[in-house]
Amino acid sequence: MSTEQEQETQPQAGVTRYVVRTLMGLEPQVVSELEEYGAVEVELGRRSAAFGATKTVLYRYLQSTRFAVRVLRPIFEFKAKGPDALHATAVQLDWGRWVDPRRSMALDVTVNSEDFPHDQFAMFRLKDALSDHFKSFARGGSVSHLDINRTNPEQLIHLHIAGDQVTISLDLIGKEALFKRGYRAPRARAPLNEVLTAGLLGLAGWRPGETLVDPMCGSGTFAIEAGLWTAGVPIHAGRREWTLFGMPSFDADLWRTVGEEARKERIERAPILASDWNKHPVGDARESVRKAGLEHLVRVEVADFLEMRPPRDTEPGLVVLNPPYGQRVHADDLEHLYGGIGGALKHRWSGWRAALLFPKDLDAQHRIGLKPRVKHTVMNGPLTCTWAVYDLFKGKRADYLAGDERAGHGVEGSAAEGAATDPGSEEGETVRFRRPRVQVPKDED
Ligand SMILES: C[S@@+](CC[C@H](N)C(=O)[O-])C[C@H]1O[C@@H](n2cnc3c(N)ncnc32)[C@H](O)[C@@H]1O
């Protein structure tokens, strides 16, 4: 982008446009978070949002964002019809202002254009243009060979083509996307993505201060994300290897000042409880809680959810469940497990809210037997999943809804239904749901 073009896209003094990438379903939370940090002219996109920010606002946002996966700085925008036209323009751009040819780099491409039938070819032509540029046009002498490193690049360049519109962006983060928070135990099996987890907490309406119970915690992602959120620490302030830090425009003093200004008040306690019936993930979760510096906020225990009662020493809040869904569990056992979960929620957890994550096409979901107040569709890796949120109440659903409406809390969504306990069921009474045949794993791996 020439200086003139850049000025056109920066209408406010000191404000630069950026693009944040996120996961499907989390876009509205990204927008609120951007606005909370002072971003301007925020525009919602598909798995993304564009925004304007001063350097201070950008640094605050980058140090603390929970819902962003990557943040990009668009550097060049132009039109090209086909790979050769792309090369012809790209070779003449002022790359030296943004890219250091002596540092390793990787290119990433997204194409939606009939002019560019092969994504990879468009990417190769851009790489050729970069290489030709630094051989012939570069200020301060030519560079004969670019260090392309796809696994561990110091600089990551994104090529985005829609029709004949080409946008080239520099990834401010680089190799380690923002879901890598640094607390994950290396042995953790099938953990949820950290960005997705924070987003799921937000979608279920959880906010710091509310009780959170994750009784099938695995490596503890829900509890740790909730703990970090409660602690209010700038979760990315300690990062050392972002592309941003090698950019000529990076202001190390400002970065440090922004980090120091972030919340200093130490929260001493939080009602966040995680448990699992398998002691191995419990060990991993405890290790991650320690790494994240959250031992004072998050408690982790060994317990079978189907035997568990709500904690008595806290207010009712949100129970989050990410149960196993198949690969290691037989279909019959899944039916029993999901039936057991529904029964336990219905009979023991009235007064709480619950949220369950399961694959959209999972047959066993019907065994839960509760009607969600609202359902969200999210991607858990390649798997389309439902995040179903339930209000667990005693008595008749009609009475609950009438009370809820009187209280001014309308029930959202077309799938809006609540969950009632059987009339007459009491705390401590014999629970009548069928116990699943899934056994507590012994000392498996
Ligand atoms: C898909 S994993 C949860 C992953 C977790 N959300 C994370 O990010 O690491 C499901 C977990 O449920 C646990 N589990 C299955 N049945 C259980 C039960 N009845 N009570 C407690 N935990 C159970 C398993 O041991 C497993 O760790």
PDBQT file of the ligand as one rigid body, heavy atoms in Angstrom, charges set to zero:
ROOT
HETATM    1  C1  LIG A 501     -14.127 -34.489  26.461  1.00  0.00    +0.000 C 
HETATM    2  S1  LIG A 501     -13.352 -34.619  28.014  1.00  0.00    +0.000 S 
HETATM    3  C2  LIG A 501     -13.412 -32.999  28.682  1.00  0.00    +0.000 C 
HETATM    4  C3  LIG A 501     -12.328 -32.148  28.113  1.00  0.00    +0.000 C 
HETATM    5  C4  LIG A 501     -12.179 -30.810  28.795  1.00  0.00    +0.000 C 
HETATM    6  N1  LIG A 501     -13.292 -29.907  28.537  1.00  0.00    +0.000 N 
HETATM    7  C5  LIG A 501     -10.853 -30.156  28.449  1.00  0.00    +0.000 C 
HETATM    8  O1  LIG A 501     -10.840 -29.044  27.903  1.00  0.00    +0.000 OA
HETATM    9  O2  LIG A 501      -9.815 -30.777  28.696  1.00  0.00    +0.000 OA
HETATM   10  C6  LIG A 501     -14.561 -35.455  28.943  1.00  0.00    +0.000 C 
HETATM   11  C7  LIG A 501     -14.141 -35.780  30.364  1.00  0.00    +0.000 C 
HETATM   12  O3  LIG A 501     -15.283 -36.271  31.057  1.00  0.00    +0.000 OA
HETATM   13  C8  LIG A 501     -14.806 -37.165  32.039  1.00  0.00    +0.000 C 
HETATM   14  N2  LIG A 501     -15.968 -37.978  32.515  1.00  0.00    +0.000 N 
HETATM   15  C9  LIG A 501     -16.693 -38.885  31.828  1.00  0.00    +0.000 A 
HETATM   16  N3  LIG A 501     -17.676 -39.355  32.611  1.00  0.00    +0.000 NA
HETATM   17  C10 LIG A 501     -17.572 -38.749  33.810  1.00  0.00    +0.000 A 
HETATM   18  C11 LIG A 501     -18.311 -38.798  35.018  1.00  0.00    +0.000 A 
HETATM   19  N4  LIG A 501     -19.363 -39.614  35.173  1.00  0.00    +0.000 N 
HETATM   20  N5  LIG A 501     -17.949 -37.983  36.047  1.00  0.00    +0.000 NA
HETATM   21  C12 LIG A 501     -16.884 -37.163  35.919  1.00  0.00    +0.000 A 
HETATM   22  N6  LIG A 501     -16.136 -37.082  34.792  1.00  0.00    +0.000 NA
HETATM   23  C13 LIG A 501     -16.476 -37.849  33.752  1.00  0.00    +0.000 A 
HETATM   24  C14 LIG A 501     -13.727 -37.946  31.343  1.00  0.00    +0.000 C 
HETATM   25  O4  LIG A 501     -12.835 -38.532  32.280  1.00  0.00    +0.000 OA
HETATM   26  C15 LIG A 501     -13.071 -36.839  30.495  1.00  0.00    +0.000 C 
HETATM   27  O5  LIG A 501     -11.944 -36.296  31.156  1.00  0.00    +0.000 OA
ENDROOT
TORSDOF 0
